[in-house]
Amino acid sequence: MTPRTHVTVLPPSLVEMATRHVRSAVLSGALEPGERIIEETLCARLGISRAPVREALRLLAQEGLVEHLPRRGFRVLVWSATDILQLFELRRVLERHAIESALPLPAHGDPFGAVRTALDEMRAADVSDDTLERDNAHRRFHLEVVALAGNHQLNLAYAPVLLKLQLPMARNLREEARVASRRNGIRRHAELLESLESNDPDIACAALRRHGELTYLNLDIC
C-alpha cells in the first residue's frame, strides 16, 4: 500500500485574519514600500503561529503587495514611478479594449448590474469608513468593467495588472479624499458607470480617459 501523505490544513479563518491585517497595513500606509515584515512580530500581535502568517504573506505576494527576498523574509513591494505609470497605461489599454469589444450590449436584462453592485459596495464602505473594503470594492468595480466584454482570456490578463496596482489605486483614492473631497472617488466611478450605461463605446472611452486614477499620486520620474 502507498503510505498516506499527511497534509497540514491551515484554518482558513487564521490565514484570512493575517492576510486582512497585513493587506490593511500595506494599503493604509502603516507599512511603507520596502519595509520588512517581521513574521515573529505578526505572530505575537495576532496571537497565531507562523504557518498561517507565512501562508498569508504568500497570498499577498501573489497579489503584488509584498515580495519574498531569499534568506531575508518578506517586505512591502516597491514599484518605481515608471513601473506604476506603465501598469496604469496597460490597465487603460485593456479597459479600453474591453469597452470597445463589449458595447453596445443587449438592452434586455441589466448588463451593468455587476458594475453597479461594486459601486454600491464602494459607497457603503465609504459611509462606514471601511477603507480596506472600499479598496476591495474599487478593484471589483474595474474587474466587472472588463468582464463586460465576456472575454475569459482578457479577464485572466487583466486581473494580475489590477492586483499590482491596488496599492497606488488605494493611495490615489485616499489622497483624493484628503486633498479634495471624500466623495470625489465615488463620484468619478459613478460617472464612469453612467457613461457605460449610455451603451456608446465612444462616450465610455472618453469617460475612461477622464477617469483621473493618477491625479493624486504625485509621481516623479525625472
FIDRENPA-434551 format. One record per residue: residue number from 0; residue in three letters; x negated, y negated, z of N, C-alpha, C in turn. Coordinates in pm, whole numbers, always signed. Example, Ala and Ser with C-alpha at 12.3 -4.5 7.8 and 13.67 -1.06 7.14 Angstrom:
  resi  resn    n_px    n_py    n_pz   ca_px   ca_py   ca_pz    c_px    c_py    c_pz
     0   ALA   -1319    +569    +780   -1230    +450    +780   -1320    +330    +780
     1   SER   -1285    +225    +708   -1367    +106    +714   -1290      -3    +787
***
This chain:
  resi  resn    n_px    n_py    n_pz   ca_px   ca_py   ca_pz    c_px    c_py    c_pz
     0   MET     -84    +119      +0      +0      +0      +0     -88    -125      +0
     1   THR     -39    -227     -67    -110    -354     -69     -82    -427     +61
     2   PRO    -189    -467    +132    -165    -536    +259     -93    -669    +237
     3   ARG      -7    -701    +332     +67    -826    +322     -26    -946    +347
     4   THR      -2   -1049    +272     -77   -1173    +291      +3   -1262    +383
     5   HIS     -59   -1302    +493     +10   -1388    +588      -7   -1533    +545
     6   VAL    +103   -1599    +518    +101   -1738    +475    +162   -1824    +584
     7   THR     +90   -1925    +624    +141   -2016    +726    +237   -2115    +660
     8   VAL    +360   -2117    +706    +460   -2209    +653    +475   -2323    +752
     9   LEU    +441   -2443    +707    +448   -2558    +796    +592   -2609    +807
    10   PRO    +634   -2651    +926    +769   -2707    +940    +783   -2831    +852
    11   PRO    +880   -2833    +760    +894   -2948    +671    +911   -3079    +747
    12   SER    +977   -3073    +865   +1001   -3196    +939    +871   -3262    +984
    13   LEU    +772   -3181   +1024    +644   -3236   +1069    +567   -3298    +953
    14   VAL    +566   -3228    +840    +497   -3282    +722    +567   -3410    +677
    15   GLU    +699   -3408    +676    +775   -3525    +634    +749   -3643    +727
    16   MET    +744   -3617    +858    +718   -3723    +955    +581   -3785    +932
    17   ALA    +479   -3701    +912    +344   -3751    +890    +335   -3826    +758
    18   THR    +400   -3772    +654    +398   -3837    +523    +463   -3974    +530
    19   ARG    +579   -3981    +594    +650   -4109    +604    +569   -4211    +684
    20   HIS    +505   -4164    +791    +426   -4254    +875    +311   -4316    +797
    21   VAL    +234   -4233    +727    +119   -4284    +653    +165   -4367    +534
    22   ARG    +268   -4321    +464    +317   -4397    +348    +362   -4536    +392
    23   SER    +433   -4544    +503    +478   -4673    +554    +361   -4763    +589
    24   ALA    +256   -4705    +652    +139   -4783    +690     +66   -4837    +567
    25   VAL     +59   -4756    +461     -10   -4799    +339     +72   -4906    +267
    26   LEU    +201   -4881    +248    +284   -4974    +172    +304   -5106    +247
    27   SER    +301   -5103    +380    +320   -5226    +457    +192   -5306    +470
    28   GLY     +78   -5245    +438     -49   -5313    +452    -116   -5291    +586
    29   ALA     -52   -5212    +674    -115   -5181    +802    -245   -5103    +779
    30   LEU    -248   -5022    +674    -371   -4957    +627    -410   -5024    +497
    31   GLU    -527   -5083    +493    -572   -5159    +376    -638   -5067    +274
    32   PRO    -638   -5107    +144    -711   -5030     +43    -856   -5008     +84
    33   GLY    -900   -4884     +73   -1036   -4849    +110   -1053   -4807    +255
    34   GLU    -950   -4830    +337    -961   -4796    +480    -953   -4645    +500
    35   ARG   -1041   -4593    +582   -1039   -4449    +611    -920   -4413    +697
    36   ILE    -868   -4294    +672    -757   -4241    +751    -813   -4132    +840
    37   ILE    -811   -4155    +969    -871   -4063   +1064    -767   -3959   +1105
    38   GLU    -791   -3834   +1067    -693   -3729   +1094    -668   -3712   +1244
    39   GLU    -775   -3716   +1324    -760   -3698   +1468    -671   -3807   +1529
    40   THR    -686   -3929   +1480    -604   -4040   +1529    -457   -4018   +1495
    41   LEU    -432   -3973   +1371    -293   -3945   +1330    -234   -3832   +1414
    42   CYS    -309   -3728   +1436    -261   -3615   +1515    -221   -3661   +1655
    43   ALA    -308   -3743   +1717    -281   -3791   +1852    -160   -3884   +1854
    44   ARG    -150   -3972   +1755     -41   -4069   +1751     +94   -4001   +1730
    45   LEU     +96   -3900   +1644    +222   -3832   +1611    +250   -3711   +1699
    46   GLY    +149   -3669   +1775    +167   -3553   +1862    +184   -3423   +1787
    47   ILE    +111   -3408   +1677    +122   -3286   +1597     -19   -3234   +1567
    48   SER     -25   -3111   +1514    -154   -3050   +1483    -210   -3106   +1353
    49   ARG    -331   -3065   +1318    -397   -3117   +1199    -335   -3062   +1070
    50   ALA    -278   -2943   +1072    -228   -2881    +949    -121   -2966    +879
    51   PRO     -13   -3009    +949     +86   -3093    +880     +31   -3229    +838
    52   VAL     -66   -3281    +914    -128   -3409    +876    -204   -3392    +745
    53   ARG    -280   -3284    +733    -355   -3260    +609    -261   -3238    +490
    54   GLU    -152   -3166    +514     -56   -3146    +405      +7   -3279    +364
    55   ALA     +37   -3363    +460     +93   -3495    +430      -5   -3577    +348
    56   LEU    -132   -3576    +385    -232   -3651    +311    -250   -3595    +170
    57   ARG    -239   -3463    +157    -248   -3403     +24    -133   -3452     -64
    58   LEU     -13   -3458      -8    +103   -3505     -84     +88   -3652    -122
    59   LEU     +36   -3731     -29     +18   -3873     -57     -91   -3897    -160
    60   ALA    -189   -3806    -165    -291   -3815    -270    -228   -3789    -408
    61   GLN    -133   -3697    -413     -61   -3671    -538     +23   -3792    -579
    62   GLU     +70   -3868    -481    +150   -3987    -509     +63   -4105    -552
    63   GLY     -67   -4094    -534    -154   -4203    -572    -170   -4310    -466
    64   LEU    -141   -4277    -340    -157   -4375    -232    -288   -4356    -157
    65   VAL    -336   -4234    -147    -463   -4208     -78    -548   -4121    -169
    66   GLU    -676   -4111    -135    -765   -4023    -211    -854   -3947    -115
    67   HIS    -894   -3827    -157    -981   -3744     -76   -1126   -3763    -121
    68   LEU   -1212   -3795     -26   -1354   -3809     -54   -1426   -3686      +1
    69   PRO   -1495   -3610     -84   -1563   -3489     -38   -1652   -3515     +84
    70   ARG   -1629   -3435    +186   -1706   -3439    +312   -1685   -3567    +392
    71   ARG   -1595   -3654    +345   -1571   -3779    +420   -1424   -3800    +454
    72   GLY   -1338   -3708    +416   -1197   -3719    +451   -1118   -3804    +353
    73   PHE   -1012   -3867    +403    -920   -3944    +318    -935   -4093    +344
    74   ARG    -905   -4170    +240    -896   -4315    +256    -783   -4366    +167
    75   VAL    -738   -4487    +196    -636   -4550    +112    -698   -4579     -24
    76   LEU    -625   -4545    -129    -678   -4559    -264    -704   -4705    -299
    77   VAL    -810   -4728    -371    -846   -4863    -416    -830   -4870    -567
    78   TRP    -744   -4961    -613    -731   -4988    -755    -789   -5125    -783
    79   SER    -866   -5139    -889    -915   -5270    -929    -800   -5349    -993
    80   ALA    -819   -5481   -1003    -718   -5564   -1069    -696   -5518   -1212
    81   THR    -805   -5481   -1279    -793   -5433   -1418    -712   -5304   -1423
    82   ASP    -736   -5212   -1330    -658   -5088   -1324    -509   -5119   -1310
    83   ILE    -478   -5211   -1219    -337   -5244   -1191    -272   -5305   -1314
    84   LEU    -341   -5399   -1379    -285   -5461   -1499    -263   -5359   -1609
    85   GLN    -357   -5267   -1626    -343   -5164   -1729    -228   -5070   -1698
    86   LEU    -210   -5036   -1570    -100   -4949   -1531     +35   -5018   -1553
    87   PHE     +43   -5146   -1520    +169   -5219   -1544    +198   -5229   -1693
    88   GLU     +95   -5250   -1773    +116   -5256   -1917    +166   -5121   -1970
    89   LEU    +108   -5013   -1920    +154   -4881   -1960    +298   -4859   -1916
    90   ARG    +331   -4905   -1796    +469   -4892   -1748    +564   -4967   -1839
    91   ARG    +528   -5088   -1879    +615   -5166   -1967    +633   -5098   -2102
    92   VAL    +526   -5042   -2156    +535   -4972   -2285    +633   -4855   -2276
    93   LEU    +620   -4776   -2169    +707   -4659   -2153    +852   -4701   -2127
    94   GLU    +872   -4804   -2047   +1009   -4850   -2020   +1072   -4909   -2146
    95   ARG    +995   -4985   -2222   +1049   -5042   -2346   +1086   -4931   -2444
    96   HIS    +999   -4830   -2455   +1030   -4718   -2543   +1158   -4647   -2497
    97   ALA   +1172   -4628   -2366   +1292   -4561   -2312   +1417   -4641   -2346
    98   ILE   +1411   -4773   -2327   +1528   -4857   -2353   +1563   -4857   -2502
    99   GLU   +1462   -4871   -2585   +1488   -4873   -2729   +1541   -4738   -2778
   100   SER   +1498   -4630   -2713   +1546   -4497   -2751   +1687   -4470   -2700
   101   ALA   +1719   -4527   -2583   +1845   -4494   -2517   +1963   -4576   -2567
   102   LEU   +1941   -4705   -2589   +2053   -4795   -2619   +2078   -4805   -2769
   103   PRO   +2206   -4814   -2809   +2324   -4816   -2721   +2364   -4675   -2677
   104   LEU   +2414   -4667   -2554   +2464   -4540   -2501   +2614   -4528   -2526
   105   PRO   +2667   -4406   -2530   +2812   -4388   -2548   +2890   -4463   -2441
   106   ALA   +3001   -4521   -2480   +3079   -4605   -2389   +3154   -4526   -2284
   107   HIS   +3182   -4398   -2309   +3263   -4323   -2213   +3181   -4290   -2089
   108   GLY   +3253   -4276   -1976   +3186   -4244   -1850   +3114   -4366   -1795
   109   ASP   +3013   -4342   -1716   +2934   -4450   -1656   +2786   -4419   -1678
   110   PRO   +2734   -4446   -1797   +2596   -4407   -1829   +2491   -4475   -1741
   111   PHE   +2527   -4587   -1679   +2429   -4661   -1598   +2453   -4640   -1448
   112   GLY   +2533   -4539   -1414   +2568   -4516   -1275   +2449   -4488   -1186
   113   ALA   +2352   -4409   -1234   +2237   -4374   -1150   +2148   -4497   -1125
   114   VAL   +2135   -4583   -1225   +2058   -4706   -1206   +2129   -4796   -1105
   115   ARG   +2261   -4806   -1116   +2340   -4888   -1023   +2329   -4835    -881
   116   THR   +2331   -4702    -867   +2319   -4642    -733   +2186   -4678    -669
   117   ALA   +2079   -4672    -748   +1947   -4707    -695   +1943   -4854    -653
   118   LEU   +2007   -4941    -731   +2012   -5083    -693   +2092   -5102    -565
   119   ASP   +2203   -5030    -552   +2283   -5036    -428   +2200   -4990    -309
   120   GLU   +2116   -4888    -329   +2030   -4841    -221   +1924   -4945    -186
   121   MET   +1873   -5017    -287   +1781   -5127    -260   +1849   -5234    -175
   122   ARG   +1974   -5268    -211   +2048   -5370    -136   +2071   -5326      +8
   123   ALA   +2113   -5201     +26   +2141   -5151    +160   +2015   -5151    +246
   124   ALA   +1902   -5110    +188   +1777   -5109    +262   +1731   -5251    +294
   125   ASP   +1758   -5344    +204   +1721   -5483    +228   +1803   -5541    +344
   126   VAL   +1932   -5509    +346   +2020   -5558    +454   +1976   -5502    +589
   127   SER   +1938   -5374    +590   +1896   -5310    +716   +1749   -5335    +748
   128   ASP   +1681   -5411    +659   +1540   -5445    +677   +1452   -5320    +683
   129   ASP   +1489   -5219    +605   +1410   -5096    +595   +1323   -5108    +470
   130   THR   +1205   -5167    +487   +1122   -5197    +371   +1071   -5070    +301
   131   LEU   +1047   -4965    +378    +999   -4841    +316   +1107   -4781    +227
   132   GLU   +1231   -4777    +275   +1339   -4723    +193   +1367   -4813     +73
   133   ARG   +1350   -4944     +91   +1366   -5033     -24   +1261   -5003    -130
   134   ASP   +1136   -4976     -86   +1031   -4938    -181   +1067   -4810    -255
   135   ASN   +1120   -4712    -181   +1159   -4586    -243   +1273   -4606    -343
   136   ALA   +1374   -4686    -304   +1486   -4713    -393   +1440   -4792    -515
   137   HIS   +1344   -4881    -495   +1288   -4958    -606   +1225   -4864    -709
   138   ARG   +1149   -4766    -660   +1088   -4669    -752   +1196   -4588    -823
   139   ARG   +1301   -4547    -748   +1409   -4470    -811   +1479   -4552    -919
   140   PHE   +1495   -4681    -895   +1559   -4768    -994   +1487   -4758   -1128
   141   HIS   +1355   -4774   -1125   +1280   -4770   -1251   +1276   -4630   -1311
   142   LEU   +1273   -4527   -1227   +1280   -4390   -1279   +1412   -4368   -1353
   143   GLU   +1521   -4420   -1297   +1652   -4400   -1360   +1666   -4481   -1489
   144   VAL   +1599   -4595   -1496   +1600   -4671   -1621   +1538   -4587   -1733
   145   VAL   +1423   -4529   -1706   +1356   -4447   -1808   +1434   -4320   -1838
   146   ALA   +1501   -4265   -1735   +1579   -4143   -1755   +1697   -4163   -1849
   147   LEU   +1736   -4289   -1874   +1846   -4315   -1967   +1817   -4259   -2106
   148   ALA   +1689   -4248   -2140   +1653   -4200   -2275   +1679   -4052   -2291
   149   GLY   +1695   -3978   -2179   +1718   -3834   -2189   +1601   -3759   -2247
   150   ASN   +1480   -3809   -2223   +1359   -3750   -2279   +1276   -3693   -2165
   151   HIS   +1278   -3561   -2152   +1210   -3495   -2040   +1061   -3522   -2041
   152   GLN    +997   -3518   -2156    +854   -3541   -2163    +819   -3685   -2127
   153   LEU    +905   -3778   -2165    +884   -3918   -2127    +894   -3933   -1975
   154   ASN    +990   -3866   -1913   +1003   -3870   -1767    +877   -3817   -1700
   155   LEU    +822   -3707   -1753    +702   -3648   -1696    +581   -3742   -1711
   156   ALA    +574   -3813   -1821    +462   -3905   -1843    +476   -4030   -1756
   157   TYR    +600   -4072   -1734    +625   -4198   -1663    +609   -4185   -1511
   158   ALA    +653   -4075   -1454    +656   -4060   -1308    +520   -4083   -1242
   159   PRO    +409   -4024   -1290    +281   -4048   -1224    +232   -4191   -1236
   160   VAL    +267   -4260   -1344    +231   -4402   -1358    +300   -4483   -1249
   161   LEU    +427   -4453   -1228    +503   -4526   -1127    +452   -4496    -986
   162   LEU    +412   -4373    -962    +357   -4339    -831    +228   -4417    -804
   163   LYS    +143   -4428    -905     +19   -4503    -889     +46   -4652    -863
   164   LEU    +159   -4700    -913    +193   -4842    -899    +277   -4873    -777
   165   GLN    +317   -4774    -699    +412   -4804    -593    +355   -4900    -489
   166   LEU    +222   -4896    -464    +164   -4991    -369    +167   -5134    -423
   167   PRO    +115   -5163    -544    +127   -5301    -595    +271   -5345    -615
   168   MET    +360   -5252    -653    +502   -5288    -666    +559   -5330    -531
   169   ALA    +526   -5254    -427    +574   -5288    -293    +518   -5421    -247
   170   ARG    +390   -5445    -275    +328   -5570    -234    +390   -5690    -306
   171   ASN    +420   -5672    -434    +483   -5780    -508    +619   -5816    -447
   172   LEU    +699   -5714    -414    +830   -5739    -353    +816   -5809    -219
   173   ARG    +720   -5767    -139    +707   -5823      -3    +650   -5964      -7
   174   GLU    +556   -5989     -97    +503   -6124    -109    +609   -6217    -167
   175   GLU    +690   -6165    -259    +801   -6242    -314    +898   -6282    -205
   176   ALA    +929   -6188    -115   +1019   -6217      -4    +960   -6323     +89
   177   ARG    +828   -6320    +108    +763   -6415    +198    +752   -6554    +136
   178   VAL    +714   -6561      +8    +685   -6689     -57    +812   -6753    -112
   179   ALA    +898   -6675    -172   +1016   -6730    -239   +1142   -6702    -158
   180   SER   +1205   -6592    -187   +1328   -6556    -118   +1336   -6406    -103
   181   ARG   +1386   -6363     +11   +1400   -6220     +36   +1490   -6154     -68
   182   ARG   +1586   -6229    -121   +1682   -6172    -215   +1636   -6175    -359
   183   ASN   +1523   -6240    -386   +1479   -6253    -525   +1455   -6119    -592
   184   GLY   +1393   -6025    -519   +1364   -5895    -577   +1491   -5821    -617
   185   ILE   +1593   -5829    -532   +1722   -5767    -564   +1784   -5836    -685
   186   ARG   +1778   -5969    -687   +1837   -6043    -799   +1771   -6005    -931
   187   ARG   +1639   -5995    -933   +1569   -5960   -1058   +1613   -5824   -1111
   188   HIS   +1632   -5730   -1020   +1673   -5596   -1062   +1820   -5592   -1103
   189   ALA   +1901   -5676   -1037   +2042   -5687   -1079   +2052   -5745   -1220
   190   GLU   +1965   -5841   -1251   +1964   -5899   -1386   +1920   -5796   -1489
   191   LEU   +1824   -5712   -1452   +1780   -5607   -1544   +1893   -5507   -1568
   192   LEU   +1964   -5470   -1462   +2077   -5379   -1479   +2185   -5443   -1567
   193   GLU   +2212   -5570   -1545   +2312   -5639   -1626   +2273   -5638   -1774
   194   SER   +2146   -5656   -1801   +2101   -5654   -1941   +2117   -5515   -2001
   195   LEU   +2093   -5411   -1921   +2113   -5274   -1969   +2260   -5249   -2000
   196   GLU   +2347   -5300   -1915   +2490   -5279   -1933   +2544   -5351   -2056
   197   SER   +2467   -5446   -2112   +2507   -5506   -2239   +2504   -5403   -2351
   198   ASN   +2426   -5295   -2328   +2409   -5186   -2425   +2339   -5233   -2552
   199   ASP   +2270   -5345   -2541   +2196   -5401   -2654   +2047   -5390   -2623
   200   PRO   +1971   -5312   -2701   +1829   -5293   -2669   +1748   -5422   -2674
   201   ASP   +1784   -5515   -2763   +1710   -5642   -2771   +1728   -5724   -2643
   202   ILE   +1851   -5730   -2592   +1879   -5804   -2469   +1807   -5739   -2351
   203   ALA   +1812   -5605   -2345   +1749   -5534   -2234   +1597   -5547   -2238
   204   CYS   +1537   -5539   -2356   +1391   -5552   -2366   +1346   -5693   -2333
   205   ALA   +1427   -5792   -2370   +1394   -5931   -2334   +1397   -5948   -2182
   206   ALA   +1495   -5887   -2116   +1502   -5893   -1970   +1384   -5822   -1906
   207   LEU   +1341   -5714   -1967   +1225   -5640   -1917   +1099   -5727   -1923
   208   ARG   +1084   -5805   -2030    +968   -5893   -2042    +970   -6002   -1935
   209   ARG   +1089   -6041   -1891   +1102   -6147   -1790   +1101   -6092   -1647
   210   HIS   +1083   -5963   -1631   +1110   -5899   -1502   +1023   -5950   -1389
   211   GLY    +899   -5989   -1415    +817   -6055   -1313    +759   -5965   -1207
   212   GLU    +721   -5843   -1245    +669   -5749   -1146    +527   -5782   -1100
   213   LEU    +461   -5878   -1169    +324   -5915   -1134    +314   -6054   -1072
   214   THR    +425   -6124   -1064    +423   -6266   -1029    +352   -6297    -898
   215   TYR    +371   -6213    -797    +323   -6245    -663    +202   -6162    -620
   216   LEU    +137   -6096    -715     +23   -6013    -680    -109   -6091    -677
   217   ASN    -114   -6208    -745    -234   -6292    -744    -360   -6212    -783
   218   LEU    -350   -6139    -893    -464   -6060    -939    -568   -6150   -1002
   219   ASP    -691   -6121    -972    -803   -6197   -1028    -900   -6099   -1091
   220   ILE    -911   -6104   -1223   -1000   -6010   -1291   -1121   -6083   -1351
   221   CYS   -1145   -6204   -1306   -1261   -6280   -1356   -1390   -6221   -1300
***
